[in-house]
Amino acid sequence: MNKWTLLAIAVVLEVAGTLSLRAMNGFADPWWLLVVVAGYGGAFFGVARVLKAGMPVGVAYGIWAASGVALTAVAGAALFGDQLTWLIGAGIALVIGGVLLVEFGSQRAGER
């Protein structure tokens, strides 16, 4: 499996773990804790494999974190009715833009 697929899986697992924290409703529904632990455990394992495959840590973590933030905000709005204002959207866009700059900077540094 290539490193980009592994990173995408790690992002999805992290988002599932984070959304499950919300679904757990404190500890009112503790079965969600299994999804939280599996999601975060799988996400960290996936990121570790991505790093072992040679992706720079700044790129891997930046994409993982920014994608997680963006997807969690959108999914939280869709699933739980969380607010998704234009200011939140602008923040998400800035985070994604920052990650893209890190990625492009990493590629240019590798060319030298």
N, C-alpha and C positions, 0 to 999 in steps of 0.2 A: 504494500500500500504506500502511495507516495506521501510526502510530508504535508502537502496541501490538503489532501483528503483527511489525514490524521488530525490536522489542525481544525478543519471544519467539524469533525466529530467531537473534538475536545470543546469547541465553542458550544455546540448543541447540548453536550452533557452538562457544561457549566450553567447554561441558561436553564436547563431542566432542574438542576439542583437549586438554583436561586428561586425559581418560580415555586418549587415545592416547599421552600421555607415559608413563602406566603400562604400556600395552600394548607400548610400544617396548622395555621391559625394558633400560634403559640405552641402548645402541645395538646390542643384539643383533639386533634386527629393525628396521633403519633405514627401511624403507618406511613405517612409521607416522609418520615425521617429516613426510611430505607431508600427512598428516591434521592433525598438530599445527599446521603452518604455515598450512594452509588454514583450519582451525578458528579459530585466534586472529586471523588476518588478516580473515576474514569477520566475526568477532565485533566487532572494533574498527571495521570499516567500518560495520556495522549500528548500533552505538551512536552513531557520528558522525552517521549519517543521522537517528537518533532525536532527537539534540540539535538538529540543523538543523531538524527538524520542529517544534521548540518545546517539547519536554519539558524541565523543569528538570533541571539536571545532577545535583543531589542525589537526585532521584527516579529518574532513569534509571540512574545508577550504583548506587544502593542496591538497586533491584529486580534489576538485572543481576548484581550481586555476590552478593546473598542467595540468589537463585534458583540461581545457579551453585554456591554452597556446598552448598545443600540437595540439589540434583539430583546433584551429584558424589558426595556422601557416600552417598546411597541407591544410585546406580548402581555405585559402588565396592564396596559391600557385595554387591550382586547379581552383578556380573561378576567380581570379584576376591576375594571372601570377606573384605573388610575388615570390621572390627568396626563395629557400629552399636548402641551401648549406649544406655541411657536417658539418660545424661549428654550424649551426643552429640545425641540427639533434643531434649533440653532446650535445648542450645546453638543448634540449628537453629531451634527455636521462638522463642528470644530474638532471633535475627538477623531472622527474619521479622517479629516484633513491632516491632522497631526500624524496619524499613523501612516498615511500615504507619504508624507514627507520623510518619515523615518525609513520607510521601505525604499523610496527612490534614492535617498542618501546612502543607504546600505549598498544598493546596486552600483552606484557611482563609485563608492569607496572600493568595491570589489574589482572594478575595472582598472583601477590604478595599480 
